[in-house]
């Protein structure tokens, strides 16, 4: 965010690769929504830039699938583990 060139290049490469990965999921499963969880779901530049990084790689002339951050963000895994603890 401070504009350091190496960090910006790393983020751009990560965003491109994640966009390609999301495009594979969209191409195969055609989901109604893509939910990004974990700590990176709290990075607004990631959520905001992911649709544009995904669109060129989908097998369609348009990409309308919404990409959202997880409701519980980086705590989603912990919440799921807590639910499993009580399941038995």
C-alpha positions as CSV (number, residue, x, y, z in Angstrom):
1,X,0.0,0.0,0.0
2,X,3.0,2.3,0.5
3,X,3.9,1.8,-3.1
4,X,7.1,-0.3,-2.7
5,X,7.8,-1.7,-6.2
6,X,8.6,-5.3,-5.1
7,X,5.6,-5.6,-3.0
8,X,3.3,-4.3,-5.8
9,X,4.9,-6.7,-8.2
10,X,4.4,-9.6,-5.8
11,X,0.8,-8.7,-5.2
12,X,0.1,-8.3,-9.0
13,X,1.5,-11.8,-9.6
14,X,-0.5,-13.3,-6.8
15,X,-3.7,-11.6,-8.0
16,X,-3.1,-12.9,-11.5
17,X,-2.5,-16.4,-10.4
18,X,-5.5,-16.4,-8.0
19,X,-7.7,-15.0,-10.8
20,X,-6.6,-17.9,-13.1
21,X,-7.4,-20.4,-10.3
22,X,-10.8,-18.8,-9.7
23,X,-11.5,-18.9,-13.4
24,X,-10.9,-22.7,-13.4
25,X,-13.4,-23.1,-10.6
26,X,-15.9,-20.9,-12.5
27,X,-15.3,-22.8,-15.8
28,X,-15.8,-26.2,-14.2
29,X,-18.5,-25.6,-11.5
30,X,-20.3,-22.4,-12.6
31,X,-20.9,-21.3,-9.0
32,X,-23.5,-18.7,-8.1
33,X,-20.9,-16.9,-6.0
34,X,-17.2,-17.2,-5.1
35,X,-16.4,-16.7,-1.4
36,X,-12.8,-15.8,-0.4
37,X,-12.0,-16.7,3.2
38,X,-8.9,-16.6,5.4
39,X,-6.7,-13.7,6.3
40,X,-6.4,-12.5,2.7
41,X,-10.2,-12.0,2.6
42,X,-9.5,-8.9,4.7
43,X,-7.4,-7.3,1.9
44,X,-9.8,-5.0,0.0
45,X,-7.5,-4.7,-3.0
46,X,-7.7,-8.5,-3.4
47,X,-11.5,-8.7,-3.3
48,X,-11.8,-5.6,-5.5
49,X,-9.2,-6.7,-8.1
50,X,-10.1,-10.3,-8.4
51,X,-13.1,-10.0,-10.8
52,X,-10.9,-8.2,-13.3
53,X,-8.1,-10.7,-12.8
54,X,-10.6,-13.6,-13.3
55,X,-12.6,-12.3,-16.3
56,X,-10.0,-12.8,-19.1
57,X,-9.7,-16.5,-18.2
58,X,-13.3,-17.7,-18.1
59,X,-14.8,-19.5,-21.1
60,X,-17.4,-16.9,-21.7
61,X,-17.6,-13.4,-23.2
62,X,-18.6,-12.0,-19.8
63,X,-18.0,-12.8,-16.1
64,X,-20.9,-12.0,-13.8
65,X,-20.2,-14.3,-10.8
66,X,-19.9,-12.2,-7.7
67,X,-16.8,-12.5,-5.6
68,X,-17.3,-11.9,-1.9
69,X,-15.3,-12.0,1.3
70,X,-16.3,-14.6,3.8
71,X,-18.8,-13.3,6.4
72,X,-16.5,-14.3,9.2
73,X,-13.2,-13.6,7.4
74,X,-10.2,-15.2,8.8
75,X,-12.1,-16.7,11.7
76,X,-14.2,-19.0,9.5
77,X,-11.9,-22.0,9.9
78,X,-11.9,-21.6,13.7
79,X,-15.6,-21.3,13.8
80,X,-16.0,-24.5,11.7
81,X,-13.6,-26.4,14.0
82,X,-15.6,-25.2,17.0
83,X,-18.8,-26.6,15.4
84,X,-17.1,-29.9,14.8
85,X,-16.0,-30.2,18.4
86,X,-19.7,-30.1,19.5
87,X,-20.9,-32.4,16.8
88,X,-19.9,-35.6,18.6
